[in-house]
Amino acid sequence: MMGSNDSDDGNDSNDSADPDSIDGVDDRVFERNAGDRGEGVPFVGAGPGDPRLLTVAGKELLEDADLVVHAGSLVNSELLEAYCDGADLVNSVGKDLEELVPLMRDAYEDGRTVVRLHSGDPAIYGAALEQMDALESEGVPTYFVPGVTSAFAASATLRTQLTLNEVSNHVAFTRPQGKTLSEEQDHVSEFVGMGDVTTCIYLGTHAVRETMDRLLEDGHDPETPVAVIYHASWPDEDVLLGTIDDIAEKVETAGYRASALVVVGDAVTGAGYERSYLYGDWANSGAADTTDEAESTDD
Ligand SMILES: C[S@@+](CC[C@H](N)C(=O)[O-])C[C@H]1O[C@@H](n2cnc3c(N)ncnc32)[C@H](O)[C@@H]1O
């Protein structure tokens, strides 16, 4: 937690505010750690699907819940059965804010324990903050509890790293153009063009053909590796491996139109990586390298 006494910015206009706070940042940022149970309605990441990939904090909250509002088909019903015994379950799919917010507010005000369960991590394409702000404006406190985003389940399935020494130095979580993103806001091609980025495309299963065609039109190497991981961590998980040139056909043959993550870049195969600095000299030095640089590679 950030210290509350180590700032000398001289701003004493609000005695209750943390001196480290800045405009627009909630004071609770300094009071609560990410795994702590807070006051109000938690917005919990369910993880990618396998109930065992829910965090311990999330499991404890679900076990105590009277009402769980969950994100439909991307939250595995096995997880709901395993951990939400006794809770009322409401599927949020097809419901708008005007319906969801009063539902959660009324339950909370009636003294019931409410959990909002999002797939993966709520911070990635979760549309969580708008629900939280609406609840807060109705006097209901809210907070996040993180989860395993599907890109991390996908990389585990692929037995690779999203960042890999000499292969990929960066990761992009992105989505293709469509109803939400305009052509100008679609940066898939730019990320792929950077060369050392692993591009994780959410919400793009239905548009693999169009996305790959655009990459080809933009002159990217057709042999660039691409993986499509359908239902990562679910019992029916499936992995399609290909290239920018041929992955669309494989997706169409498999018939997937949703619920898959598309990963573009050399990290898909992991080929050609170099040892990191952290372990590079292990055989010669006989001791762990404790320089700052070495430590930072171990994150
Ligand atoms: C609305 S977004 C939610 C993402 C979620 N918050 C997360 O962190 O994974 C839904 C998209 O996430 C991806 N997704 C979610 N769960 C997945 C899974 N188990 N396997 C593969 N992709 C998944 C798909 O691309 C899907 O279209």
The ligand as an ORCA input file, in Angstrom:
! r2SCAN-3c Opt
* xyz 0 1
  C     -16.196     -9.773    -23.340
  S     -14.598    -10.438    -23.538
  C     -14.250    -10.793    -21.862
  C     -12.811    -11.112    -21.598
  C     -12.550    -11.509    -20.149
  N     -12.811    -10.397    -19.277
  C     -11.132    -12.023    -19.944
  O     -10.393    -11.417    -19.170
  O     -10.782    -13.049    -20.534
  C     -14.951    -11.997    -24.227
  C     -13.831    -12.518    -25.087
  O     -12.799    -13.034    -24.260
  C     -12.204    -14.159    -24.868
  N     -12.382    -15.305    -23.954
  C     -13.023    -15.309    -22.788
  N     -12.913    -16.507    -22.187
  C     -12.171    -17.266    -23.016
  C     -11.665    -18.596    -22.972
  N     -11.888    -19.396    -21.929
  N     -10.910    -19.028    -23.991
  C     -10.636    -18.221    -25.035
  N     -11.069    -16.962    -25.139
  C     -11.827    -16.492    -24.147
  C     -12.887    -14.356    -26.202
  O     -12.119    -13.670    -27.154
  C     -14.204    -13.656    -25.985
  O     -14.721    -13.170    -27.203
*
